[in-house]
Amino acid sequence: MKLFSKFFISSFFILLFCFAANAQKEWLGSYTFDEDGGKTAGGSAIFISHQIDIAESDDGLIATIQSNGYQTSRDLICTTKTEGARLLIYFDSYGENNMFEPYQKGDLLLTLERKTAGNKTDILTYWGKFQPSVPKNEKTGKVYFQKAVTKE
């Protein structure tokens, strides 16, 4: 009976590890969010494009965030942590093409959450220190980032 109990507990932890590893792999890829803030008084377009790239490293998942457009140039290197259906993205350092430096190592920039209803999965964004540029996009817990379709 003890042997069966040990086998059951070992199997449980192996399955748990496999599910956790699979949950991380679901996040791999690129996610985009474009902001359209209309035009300035002078007629210039206010458009900012954000991209999050999530990849595997020896220490788990890592992310880069790049934002470019009207008065914007962010290049952020990040660490991540998965908690169930959520991916928490933390600031680690600045990339070469960064304009301003408002973040400190360990700042929670944003959280992405997978929410499935029926056959459709949405990615909700919960803003942290990383905020959208256009005020109408500041509401947290809404769909902003979309997973980019990759051609294989």
N, C-alpha and C positions, 0 to 999 in steps of 0.2 A: 504494500500500500504506500509506503514512503517513497519507493522508486517511482510509482505512478504520480504521486504528488510532485516530486521534483521534476519529472518529465513535463507535467502540465504547466508548472510555473515557468520552466525554461521556455517552453513553446509559446506561452503567453508573452514573455518579454521579447522573444524573437519577432513575433507578429507585430507587437507594438513598435519595435524599431523599424520594421519594414514599412508600416503605415506612415510613420514620421518621415522616413526618407522619401517615400512617394509623395507626401504632401509638399515637401520642399521642392521636388522636381516639377510639380505643377506650376510653380511660380517662375520657372526659367523662361526668359524671353524679353521682349521689348514691349513697353507700354507707353502710349502717347496721349497727350491732352493739349489741345489748342485753345487758346483764349483769344476772343475777338472783342476788343474794347471799343470798337467804332473808330472814330477819327479825332485827331486833335483839332483845336480851333484853327490851326493852319492847314488842315486837310490831310495830315500824315496819318497813315493807318496805325492803329494800336493793336498789334498782333504779336502774341508770344506763344512759342511752341515749346512744350515740355516733353522730355523723353526719359524714361527710367529703363535701364538695361540691367537685368538680373542674370547672374552667371554663377557657376559653381567654382569654389576654390577649395583648397585643402581644409580650410576651417569652416566650411559650410557655404551658404549663399552670400554673395556680395552684390552691391548695386552701385550704379553710377546714375546721377541725375544731371541732365543737361537742359538748361532753359535758355532760349535765344529769341530775340525779337526786340520790340520797341523798348529802349533803355534797359535791356536785360541781357546779361551774359553770366549764367551760373554753370559751374562745372564742379560737381560734388562727388566725392568718393565715399561710399557708405558701407556700413555693416548691417546685417539683418538678423532678425530673430523671428521664428515662426511660433505662433500660439494658436493651435487649432486651425481655423480657416483664415487667420490673420497673418499678415507679414508686416512686421514693424521695421521701419527703416531709420537707422541712426547715422548721424554725421560722423565721419572719421577724419577726412582731410579735404583740401581743395585741389582741384585739377589745374592744369596749365592755363585754361581759358576762362578763369573766374575773374569777375570784375570787383565784387564786394565781398567782405569776409565777416558776416554777422553771426556765424555759427561757431559753437565750441564742440570739441570732441565729446561724443556721447549724447548730444542733443537729439531728441526724438523728432525727426523731421516730419514724418507722416506715417500713417498706417493704411495698408490696403486690406480689404476683406472680401473674400468670395462669398456671394450670397446666391443660392440657387433656388429658383421657383419654377417648378415644372421641369422643362427641358432647357431653360435659359439660365445662364450664370452671369451675374453682374459683378463688377468690381467696385465696391464702395470705397471712397476716400475719406479718411479722417485726418484733417490737417493738424499738424503739430507746429514746430517752429518754421517749417517750409509753408509759405502761404501763397495762394494764387495772386496774380498781379491785378486782376480785374475784380472790383468789389462784388459783382453779382455772383462770382464763383466761390465766395467765402463760406458758404453754408457747408458744414461738415456732414459726413454720412451719406453723401450723394454719389452718383456715378459721374466721374470725371475722366479717369484714365481708362483707355481701351487697350486690350492686348493686340499688338500688331500681328497681322497674319504673315506667317513666313512661307516663302516659296521653297519647296523641297524637290 
